[in-house]
């Protein structure tokens, strides 16, 4: 019995870690997309070389600021601070953890029933967010610099496997 129990413990710990990283990835993308949406769509930034070519021209292009690499890099530096506005919710049937906002962007009242909101949750989520933002910075910028659809699913599930629970569940051999 002790051996059977001991063999289950790493799986439960791995699942908790995967729930945390998946939740952090999804929250990170949500926050980045919300921040991008807050930028005036008419705001632009000049990109390219500021050197003058021999013919007197410059290779400078104006691109929308919201999805520029400069803006996205700036957002990635500070977005994980927003994890303090999230709480942990445990599904009673599956015991899987998910992370939801406890403070809305617009100030509307949120349903906080069944939510765990404390320093351990927010610091774990913030640390996972920072790890993901650092490790997948190039992918985040690649997906968010273009108005891609389903960034959350494409990045957190397909590109990084952070949310592919089913692929990592051990199956009994036949």
N, C-alpha and C positions, 0 to 999 in steps of 0.2 A: 504494500500500500504506500509506504514511504517513497519507494522508487517511482511508482506511478505518479504520485503527487509531485515529486521533484522534477520529473520530466515535463510536467505541465507548466511549471513556474516560468521557465524561459519564454515559452510561447505567450503566456499572459503578459509578461513584461515587454516582449517585442510588440505585442498588439497595442499596449498602452503607448509605447513609443511611436508606433506607426500612426495611431489615432492623433497624437500630439503633432507630429510632423505634417500629417495630412491637413489637420485643422489649421495649423500655422500657415501652410501654403495657401489654402483657400482664403483665409482671412487676409493674408498679405496681398493677394491678387485683388480681393474686394476693395481693400483700402487704396491700392494704387489706382484702380479704375475710378474710384470715387474722387480721388485727388485730381486725376486727369480731367474728369468731367467738370471740375470747379474752375478750370482755367478758361478765360475768355477765348473763344475759338478764333477771334481775329488777331490775337497776339502772335507775333512771329519772332523768329531768331535767325540771324544770319549765320550760315554754315559755309564751310569751304575755306579756300586759301585767301588770305588778305594781301598776299604778295601781288604786285603788279606784273602782268605778263609783258613780254617785249613789245607787243602791239598796243600796250596801254590799257588793256582790259583786266578785269579781275574775275577770278572763278568763285564768286560768292553767290549763294542762293538763299532765298528766304524760305524757311520751313515753319509750319505751325509749332509754336512753343510747347504746347501741351504734350505732344508725343515726341519731342526732340530728345536726343540722347542726353543732352545737358540737363534737361528738366527731370528725366527719368532717373538719372544718376543721383541728382539732388534728392529726389523723393526716396530712393532706396536708402539714403543715408539716415533718414529720420522716420520712415514709415513704421518701423517696428515699435516705436514709442506708443503707437495707437493700440498695441496689444493690451494695455492696461484698461482698455474699455471693453474687454471681452471676458466672458465667464464660461465655465465648463458645464456642459449638460450631458448626462449619462442616459442612454436609451435603456429603459427598464427591461426590455425584452432581450436585447443583444449585449447589453453592458458596454457597448461601444461609446466612446466619448466624442463629442463634437463641441465646437467653440462658436459662441454667438455673441453679438454685441450686447452689452448691458446699458450702453448709452448710445442713443440714436444720433445720427448726424444732424438731424434737424430739431432735436430737443423733444420729440414726441415720447410719450410714456411707453416703456417696453414691458413685456410680460417676463418677469424674472422668476416665475415659479419653477422649481426644480433646478435652479442654476447654482453652481458653486462659484463664488467670486471671492478670491482671497489672494494674498501675495504670492503663495506658492504657484497657483494656477497662472497668474499673470507673468510672473518671472520665468516660469518654464516656457510659456507660450512666446514671450519676448525673445528668449534665448534661441528657441527653435526657429523663430522668424528671422533672426539675425543670421543664423547658420545658413538657412535657405537663401536669403537675399545675397549672402556672400558667395555661396557655392554656385548658385544659378543666376548670377547677375546678368551674364551675357544672354541667357535664354529669356529672362524677364524683359530685358530691353528689346530683344528681337521681337518677341510677341507683342509687347505693348507699343512699340514704335509704329506699328501698323495697326489699323483698327481691325484686329482679328476677332473672330467670333469664338465664343466658348474658351477664352484664355484659361480660365480656371481649370476646366477639364483637360484641355490640351496640355497645359503645363504640369499640373499637379498629378495627373494620372498617366497620360501617354508619354510625355517627355522624361519625367523624373521618377515615375513609379511610386511617388510618395503616397498616393491614394489608391493604389491597386491592391485592395485587401484580398480579393479572391485569388490573385496570382500567388500570394505568399502564405496561404493557408495550407498546412501540411495535409496530404491525403494518405490514407492507408494504402499500402501496396496490396494488389490483388493476388 
